[in-house]
Amino acid sequence: MSSQGGSGMQKINERWQGLITTRKALKEKDAAIYISMSRPYLRRARMEGTTGGQTPGPEFIKKGRSVLYMVSDLDAWLEEGRQA
């Protein structure tokens, strides 16, 4: 194997570093990775909200058929779930 270009994990980390520092909003797939949850969880949280005693998902923006998550909202959602 060639060492040129770096490892796969290094490339992923570089992509995320650039993505998070340059974008205010993430698509569902990237938001799920960012908060370490699944895409189905985000979909279910959007549809069900707080029903059924489940933890509500992060706030989202719906533009036409697109769903976006603000990085600041994802950070706030993660902080809300933080336990000492």
C-alpha positions as CSV (number, residue, x, y, z in Angstrom):
1,M,0.0,0.0,0.0
2,S,1.1,3.5,-0.7
3,S,1.4,5.9,2.2
4,Q,0.6,8.8,-0.2
5,G,-2.7,10.5,0.6
6,G,-3.0,9.4,4.3
7,S,-5.2,6.8,5.9
8,G,-8.9,6.5,5.4
9,M,-9.6,7.7,8.9
10,Q,-7.3,10.7,8.5
11,K,-9.2,11.6,5.3
12,I,-12.5,11.4,7.2
13,N,-11.2,13.5,10.1
14,E,-9.9,16.1,7.6
15,R,-13.3,16.2,5.9
16,W,-15.1,16.7,9.2
17,Q,-12.7,19.4,10.3
18,G,-13.4,21.3,7.1
19,L,-17.1,20.6,7.1
20,I,-17.7,21.8,10.7
21,T,-15.6,24.9,10.5
22,T,-17.1,26.1,7.2
23,R,-20.8,25.1,7.5
24,K,-23.5,26.3,9.8
25,A,-26.0,23.7,8.7
26,L,-25.7,19.9,8.1
27,K,-27.8,17.6,6.0
28,E,-29.4,14.7,7.9
29,K,-26.7,12.2,7.1
30,D,-23.9,14.5,8.4
31,A,-26.0,15.6,11.4
32,A,-26.5,11.9,12.4
33,I,-22.7,11.3,12.2
34,Y,-22.0,14.5,14.1
35,I,-24.2,13.5,17.1
36,S,-23.4,9.8,16.8
37,M,-27.0,8.8,16.3
38,S,-28.6,7.0,13.4
39,R,-30.5,8.6,10.5
40,P,-33.7,6.6,11.5
41,Y,-33.4,8.1,15.0
42,L,-33.5,11.7,13.6
43,R,-36.4,10.8,11.3
44,R,-38.4,9.3,14.1
45,A,-37.6,12.2,16.4
46,R,-38.9,14.7,13.7
47,M,-42.1,12.7,13.2
48,E,-42.9,11.8,16.8
49,G,-41.5,14.8,18.6
50,T,-41.8,14.2,22.4
51,T,-44.6,11.7,22.2
52,G,-44.2,8.3,23.9
53,G,-41.8,9.7,26.6
54,Q,-38.8,9.6,24.3
55,T,-36.1,12.2,24.4
56,P,-36.9,14.9,21.8
57,G,-34.5,15.2,18.9
58,P,-32.5,18.3,18.0
59,E,-34.3,21.2,16.3
60,F,-34.3,21.1,12.5
61,I,-35.1,23.3,9.5
62,K,-37.4,22.1,6.7
63,K,-36.9,23.8,3.3
64,G,-39.0,22.1,0.7
65,R,-38.0,18.4,0.9
66,S,-34.7,19.2,2.5
67,V,-34.0,18.8,6.2
68,L,-31.1,20.7,7.7
69,Y,-29.7,20.8,11.2
70,M,-27.9,23.9,12.5
71,V,-24.5,22.9,14.0
72,S,-25.3,25.3,17.0
73,D,-28.6,23.4,17.6
74,L,-26.8,20.1,17.5
75,D,-24.3,21.3,20.0
76,A,-27.0,22.6,22.3
77,W,-28.9,19.3,22.0
78,L,-25.8,17.4,23.0
79,E,-25.2,19.7,26.0
80,E,-28.8,19.3,27.2
81,G,-28.2,15.5,27.4
82,R,-25.0,15.9,29.3
83,Q,-24.9,14.4,32.8
84,A,-22.5,15.0,35.6
